[in-house]
Amino acid sequence: MTKTENIEHQVQEKLNFIYGPEVGGQTWDKLAGLLGKYQNLQSLSPQVAPAERLTEQDVMLITYGDQVQSGSATHLQTLHRFLNQHLQGTINTVHILPFYPYTSDDGFSVVDYKQVDPALGSWEDVEKLHTDFRIMFDAVVNHISASSAWFQGFLKGEDKYKDYFIVTDPNLDLSGVTRPRALPLLTAFDTAEGQKYVWTTFSADQIDLNFSTPDVLLEVTELLLYYVGKGANLIRLDAIGYLWKEFGTNCIHLPQTHAVVQLWRSVLDILAPNTILITETNVPHKDNVSYFGDGTNEAQLVYQFPLVPLVLNALHSGNAQHLQNWAATLQPPTNQTTFFNFLASHDGIGVVPAKGILSETEVQGLVDTTLKHGGRVSYKNNPDGSQSPYELNITWFDALSDPNDTNESLDTKVDRFLASQAILLSLQGMPGIYFHSLFGSENWQEGWAQTGRARTINRQKLQYSELEAALADPESRASKVFYRYTELIQKRTAQKAFHPNAAQQILALHPTLFTLLRSGGGEQILVIINVSGNNQNLTLTEFGGSDLVSGKKYQAGAVLELQPYQVLWLKS
């Protein structure tokens, strides 16, 4: 049996598990035709060893397609221009947040999966951007807009779409279903056949797709292949944990969901093996890393959600022990998988992933500090009817430092911010950087006032000319952050020891110092980051080297005198 035949056999087994042998066999017949239709994808890129699909040079920027705007070009063209001018050689991969036509949630309520929002640009703009950068596409396939042709066809009673969505009796006890939002799970719609209650996990405008209908699975599978044909190097499976619904369960992380992800991985391994799947699951660590599967059969990347509240806790408290204890447990299952490390994104700072790591008092401390710093807090509904914090809505810079504190200097705040980013860049995995983090953006209170949506506070769109002026001003916060941050990234991407799968050893040398040793490619780098606002001393024992950050050399046995929030990357 050839490798392809073996993978095809695995796909058939997954379909039989999901739908049973009879329907699974029928679905395989259709899927086999789909594989034939897209077999040309195999010639799009040269084969790369699985362990080298990601390297130390891979750093991803997370951005909206209209993040930078000017009146002289489409938004995607303007973004491309900014990236070429300021980030060539620093960032090599761009996650363009959903750039399809949409009706709500800043792009995550998609009307048409296969079109580019005309307000942003065109497929030609995406393809041109792809000539200079690798691109990650969003697959927002847990749900679709209520205005989409699929759901409108359902409302009209069209036969094709009658089982594309989940109709549920509102009298059923659904209290055990995991809820990510404090919104109703079901939404009533008037249809050609009368009023029906439809499953809406995230909002009344985001209608969950029914993957128990094989044609839905086939539609979405073809969509992923379409994205690869349009240049997607990575595909982000948004909110994937909620994909499969089964009455009597919590409807999250079900075996069928994992089987679907594994099926997609197998299909891509046949037609586009260099394409990387990344799962977005804002949940506790154990559930999050379950999407690695056995390390060869599911996602190659998973979002490292616990990192965010743990770094925030470390820099608020000046104590890295929780962060170090957790990081010491991390180990990707194989050299074909790794973590997607990030500290900020278009969403808020999730606190659910910190469950079991931080105490309730410590989580409440993050909540209280966020509110003090001008942020907002979003809540979720619990099965017992109570509510608990789900995410903190605030920019990362303002989450770390009180914007109202005029006694603390901007330089100290920038040092604290860059210490957090150095943690991100140092850890095993691929780093992802939100656009606003490059400039230390402040809370966008005007946006929050305009929309009433807490997440808007971290989603301000920027004018090209104003951003250029800020970067040209050496005293501006944007300039102070951007040039130091990009220099740090460039130093990181030149080191084999920062390969995503290079060995990592956490060294608990001092509570206020986040310390680890990275080893790979014949290199060793000792990372020491002071998470406190106080001077700290540390005696090097057997390790000496040159600090990649400052250029200063240290001998083994030397006493290091670390300034507040200082970062050292000592290369032996």
Secondary structure, DSSP 8 states (H G I E B T S, - for coil): --HHHHHHHHHHHHHHHHH-HHHHHHHHHHHHHHHHHTGGGGGSS----GGGSS-TT--EEEE-TTSEE-TTS-HHHHHHHHHHHHTTTT--EEEE---S-BSSGGGTSBS-TTS--TTT--HHHHHHHHTTSEEEEEE--SEEETTSHHHHHHHTT-GGGTTSB-B--TTS--TTS--SSSS-SEEEEEETTEEEEEE-SSBTTEEEB-TTSHHHHHHHHHHHHHHHHTTEEEEEETTGGGS---TTS--SS-HHHHHHHHHHHHHHHHH-TT-EEEE---S-HHHHHGGGTTSSSS-SEEE-TTHHHHHHHHHHHT--HHHHHHHTT---SSTT-EEEEES--SS-EE-GGGBTTB-HHHHHHHHHHHHHTT-EEEEEE-TTS-EEEEEEES-HHHHHS-TT--SS-HHHHHHHHHHHHHHHHHSSSEEEEEGGGGTT----HHHHHHH--GGGGG---EEHHHHHHHHH-TTSHHHHHHHHHHHHHHHHTT-GGGSTTSEEEE---BTTEEEEEEEETTEEEEEEEE-SSS-EEEE-SS--EEETTT--EE-TT-EEEE-TT-EEEEE-
